[in-house]
Amino acid sequence: MRPLTKRLGDVIPAPALVVPEPAVTFTLSPDTTTWLAALPGAGDENGGVRLELDDAAGLGAEGYRLAIAGDGVTLRAATRAGLFWGVQTLRQLAAGDGVLPGGVIEDRPRYAYRGAMLDLARHFFTVDEIKAHLDLLIQFKINHLHLHLTDDQGWRLEIPGWPRLTEIGGGPGTGCDGAGPGFLTLAEYAEVTAYAAERFVTVIPEIDMPGHVNAALVAYPELTVDGQPIAPRTDAEVGYSSLVAGKEETYAFVEAVLKTVADATPGPYLHIGGDECLSTSPEDYRAFLARVLPLPAKYGKRAIGWHEIAGVELPADTVVQYWRPEAEAPSVVASGRQVIMSPADRVYLDMKYDENTPIGLDWAGLVPVARSYDWDPAHRLAGLPEESVLGVAAPLWSETLRSPADVQYLTFPRLPAVAEVAWTPQSGRDWASFRDRVAAFGPRWEAAGVNYFRSPEIDWPSA
């Protein structure tokens, strides 16, 4: 049962170091609470709260030191990003009555990459819906938003010179069951990336290839094996489509797309997919990636791919994203590359919580909240040193999603669990403590209209 009195450590993710002063509190005014939500910057001060750029604590690029005394609050960090994450801690502590428990927090992330993925290809979400989702993620110090922009069922980003990609691939009848049409113009994509950057979140665009390309082949039949039109598909099957490794037209198309996406993306990463290429022969897969994997670097980006790409020779700075739980993935370890950990049986948010979950899938098993919480990224792949783990990311595939409410239902409360895995040192994590802390978000989510899952694992406050 959650204690009735606020504690300094009642934060998600759990801070690295908490030194409480139980006899001390400081109360924020409503105006100051509003100010904290309005992206204050270094040197700002309001209602006894001061934000300072100062690296004296040596807490790194995203760390911060928060001191709450009876006469005011001082938040210090080496960077504006560190200040921003410290403000999220303050906002959590102030929730409800504005009373802050006294003491000192010194905090820094375990991993630099703390991500969430949203699949726009199988069901499209608008700019405003993406922004609203991002606002919920940043509370838990998520700093990377991976957008899955293309797949068999839809193409969701404007590419100048290739108009049918979005005219057809983003038009009516696209998405799973034909229920998710739409696409982002380049101006809208820029709006998303700018909004994210203001909140210290890096957007990672994914153009999946050489598989998961039926929408592109429907739009441009000249990219098919025989140049003949093919039928659109809105089912959820995978592995049946492929770009043709032996056609030069393929590489002209791919380079045009990747250059456009790289030019439009301020962040350092470009995700090229590479998964579930069941209709691409091993020889063609290697040939295709040999031509394509150098392209992100050509246009100033660092390539990321799902872990199947580790079976080929990789450019030195390529990042491998591990996902299939049954795969021992020795090639991932042998590649010597940095790894983003996304094991589906732990962090795929589209998996059902239990057998009664009305939406979601279960091919990786049921994933209750405790299962998303109770694992260590450093020990998931035997032989992978912790320094090779770039971070953790939680994908949300949209085969069964039809609304932002569906996104929220599968995201919360699992996403806070994954966020704590990515931020908090393993020695500082405890399931019983997390259960108590996440329970406090129930009333907050209800007040905000967030459609969260009231997991029976959590002792939620009474309605």
N, C-alpha and C positions, 0 to 999 in steps of 0.2 A: 504493500500500500504506500502510495506517495505521501511524504511528509507534508503537513499543512503549512509549515514555515518555509519560505524561500531559502535556498542555499546557493552559495556562490558558484558551485559546480553544476547547477541545474541548466546545463547548456548542451546542445547537440550541434556539432560533435563535442565530446568531452574534451576540455582543455588539457594540455600537457602538464601544467602545474597550477594548482589552486591552493592559495594560502588564505583561509577565511579569517575575518575578524568578527566573530558573532555579535559583539556588542555594538557594531557600527552599521548604520544604514545611511543611504542618501536617496532622496526622492526627486525624481525628474518631474518637471512641470509638463502639462500637455503640450505646450509650445515646443519644449525641448524634445519630447518624444517625436513630434511631427518633424522637427529639424533633422533628427537622426535618420528618418526615412527618406530625406530629400538629398541624399548623396553629398554630405558635407565633406570639405577637404581639409588639407593640412593647414594648421594655423587658425582654423575656425574655433570659435568658442560660443557657447550658448547655455545659459542657465546653470552655470557651474561645471559644465563639461568642456574640456579642452582637448583638442587633437593636435599632436605634435609629431613632426618627422624627426626621429632621433634613433640612431642605431646603437645606443649605449648598451642595450640588453643583449645584442648579438644574436637576435632571433631570426635572422635571415630575411629573404625577400618577401615572405608572406606572414611572418610572425608579428606578434604585437605584445605589448605589456599594458595591462589595464589595472589601474589603481583606484579603488573606490574608498574614499574617506568621508568622514562626517560633514566636511565642508566643501566637497566637490569631487570631481572625477577627472583623472588624467589618462588619456590613451596615447601611447607612444608606439611608433613603428618606424622601420627603416624606409618603407616605401608607402605610396598611396594605397597599394593593394593591401598591405598589412593593416593600415588604418581601416580600410573598408571591412575587412573580416573582423576586426575588433569591434566595429560599429554593429555588425550582425550579432555578436555576443552581447553587447549592451542592449540591443533591442529585445533579444530573447529574455534577458534578465529583468527588463523593465515591463514585460508583458503584464497586462491586467491593471495593476495599481500604480505603476511607475516607481515602486520602491526597489532600490538596488541593495543587495546584501554587501556588506563591507569586506575589504580584503584586496588581495592582489592575484591576478591571473597572468601567467606568462605562457604563451601559447605559440605553436608553430606546427605546420603540417608534416605528417609522416611522408607523404608523397606529393610531388609537384603537380601531377595530373590527376584531377578528381572530376570525373566526367559523367554526363548523362547523355543518352542518345534518343532522338525522337525521329521516328520513321514517317516522313512526309510522302513517301512514294506510294505506299499501299492505302493510306488515307491522308489527304492533304489537310494541313492546318494553316490558318491565315497568319499574317504578321502579328496582329493583335493577340491571337491565341498563343503564338510562340512567345511573345513578350510576357504574357500573363504566366505562362508555364515557367519561364526563366525567373520571374520574380519569386516564385515559390521555391525554386532550386537554390537561389543564392543565399537564402536564410541558413542553409546547411553547408555553406562554403564550397559549393560546387563551382569549379572555375573553367570547365570546358563543356561546350554544348556541341555535340556531334549531330549533324543533320543528314539523314539518309535521304538523298534527293532523287535517286533514280532506282527503278527496279522493273520487273516484268509488268507490273500493273500501272505504272505511271512514271512520267518525267516531269519534275517539279521546278526546274530552273530555266529561265530564258537563256538561250545561246544564240547570239546574233549570227546570221548566216545559215542557221538551221531552224527555221521557224516552225516546221511541222513537229519538232520534238515536243513543244508545249501546246501547239494548236491541237494536235491529236493526242499526244501523251499526257497532256494536262487538261484535256477537254472533257465534255460530258461522257459519263459511262466509264471513266477510269477509276482506279482504286479497286480494292477487293470488293467483290459483288457489285462493281460499278457505282459504288456509293461515296466516292471520295474525290471528286474533280477539283482542279485548281492548280495554280503554279505561282511561283515568285518571279516577278520581273527583276532585272538586275538592280533597279532602284529600290525595290522592296527588300531584296537580299541585303543591300547596303544599309538599309534602315535597321534590319535585324542585327547585323554585325556591329553597327555603331552603338545600338542600344546595349548589346552584350558588353562591348568594350568599356562603356561607361561604368559597368558593374564588374569589371575586371574578369570577364568571362571571354575565353577564346572560342570562336566558332570554327568547327572542323567540318567542311563540306565533304560528302562522300558521293562519288560517281562510281557506281559498282560496275565492275568489268573483270574478265571478259564474259562472265555469266550474268544472270539477272538483267538481261538487256532486251526483253521482248518488246517493251514500249518503244525503244529506239528503232528496232527492226521493223515494227509496224509503221512507224513514221517515215522511215527511209529504207524501202525494200532493197535498194542497191547494196545495202550492207549485208544482206543475207547470202547464203552460199550460192544460190542460183539466180539471185537478183529478182526473185518473184515475190509478190505480196504474201504476207502471212496474216493470220487472224489475231486480233487482240485477245488478251486473256485477262480475266478478273478473278480467277481462282487463286488459291494460296499454295499451289504446288511450286516446287523449286527444282532447279537443275536442268531444265529442258532447253534453255536458250544460250546462245553463245555468239560473240563476235567471231569473225573468220580470221584466223591468224595469218593465212596465206594471201590475203588481199591487201594491196596498198591503200585501197579506199578506207579500210579499217583504221589505219594509222593516221591518215589525214583527218578523219573524223575525230579520233581520240585526241590528237594533239590540239585541234581547234577547241574542243570542249575543255580540256585541261588548262589550256592557256587562258581561256575566258574565265574559268573558275578561279585559277590562281590570281589573275589580275584583279578579280573582284573581292578577294579574300585578304583582309589585313593580317590575319594570324599566320603562323609559320607552317601549318600542316595542310596536307591534301590527302584524303583517304581514297584509295583506288579500289577498295573492295577485295576481289580475288577469291571469294568464298563460293562453295557449292557449285563448282564448274563441272557438273557431272556429264555434260555433253561436249566438253572440250577434252580432246585427248591429252595425255601427259606431255607429249611432244609439242602440241600446239600451245598448251598452257605455258611451257617454258619459253617457247619462241615469242609468244605474245608479251609476257612479262619482261623478257630481255629488251624489247623495244619500248615498253611503256614505263617501267619502273624508273628509268633515268629522267623522265619528263618533268615530274614535280621539281626536281633540283634545277633543271634547265630554266624553270620559271620561278625560282627562288623559294621553293617550298620543300618541306620534308615529307616524304611519303609514309603513309600508314596503310597497312593492309591486314585483313583477317588472317589468321595464323596459317592458312593453307599456303600463303606466299613463302613461308619459311622453307618450303621444299625446293626452292630455286635459289640461284645465286642472287644475293641482295646487295644493293648499294649500301655503303658503310653506315649511313645515318637513318636507314629505314627502321620504322617502328612496327613491331608485330603485335596484333591484338588477338590474344588467346580467348577462345569462346566455347569450343565443344567440350563438354564435361567428360565424355568417354575417351577423348583423345589424350594419350600420354604425351603427345606432341614432342617427341625427342628432337625433332628438327627445330622447334622453337628454341630449345636450350642450346642446341648445337650451332644455331645461327650466330650466337654471340651478340644479338641485337637487343635493344631495349624493348620491353614488353609492357603492354597495357593488359591488365588482368580483367577479363569479363566472362568468367565461367558461367555458362547458362544455368547450371543447377544451383547457383548462388545469387546471381545479380541480374538475370534477365527478368525485367519487370513485367514482361508479357506472359510469364508463366502464372498459372492459377495459384492462389494462396492455398486452397484446399479443393476437395472434390465438388464442393457446392458453389464455387466462384462462378458467377454467371457469364463472364467474359474471360478471354485469355486462352492460352494453350497449355499443354502438359507434356510435350514430347521430351523435355528435360526433367520431368518430374514435377511434383508440387513444390512450391517455394514459399513456405510461411516466413514470417518476419524473422524468427530466430535463425532460420537457415541463411538468410541474407546477411545476418550479423555475425554468426559464429564460425568464422574461418579466418585464415591468415594468408594474405596474398604472397608473403615471402615463402610459404611452405606448400603452395598449391602444386608447383611443378618441381619435381625432384631434380636437383642439380642446377636450378636457376638461382644465382646469387641475388640477394636482396637489392644490391646496387643496380641490377639489371631491370628491376621493376620500376617502370616510369610512373605507374599509378594504377588506378582502378576506375572502371567505367561501367555504368548500368544502362544497357540498351533497352529501349521500349519499342518493339515492333508492333505494327498497327493493323495486322490482319483482322482483328476482332474489334478494333476501336472505331467508333462512329461519332465521337463528340469529345470536347475538352473534359467533360465529366468522366468519361471513360478513362482518359489519360490520368486524371487525378486518382481514380479508384485503384488503378494498378500501381501508381507511383507511391502513394502514401498509405501506410507508414514505412514501406520498404526502403524508399530512397534515403530517408534519414539514417537507416541502419547502414546502408552502403557508404554514405558520406562519412560516418564515424569510422568505418573500416579504413577509409582512405586517408583520413586526417589524423586520427588519434593513435599514439603508439600502442602496439599490441598489449604491452604491460598495463596500459591505462584503460583498457576496455573491460566491461563487465556487463553481461546480459541482464542481470537483475537490476542494475543501476539504469541501464538504457530503457528497460521497460517502464520504470518509474518516470524517467525524464520525457519519453515520447508520449506518455499518457497525458501530460500537461498540454500537448498540442491539440488534443481532441476538441476542447472548447474553442480554441483559437481558430482551428480549421472550420468548425461549425459557424462561428461568427463571420468568417470570411467567405462562407459559401463553398468551401472546398469539399468535394465528394470523396472523402477518404473511406478506407475499409476499416470497420471497427473489429479488428482482429481479436479473436477470443484469447490470444496469447497475452494481450495487454489489459491491465486493470484500469479501464477508462473511467473517468469521473462520471457520476450519474448525470443523466440529461436534466 
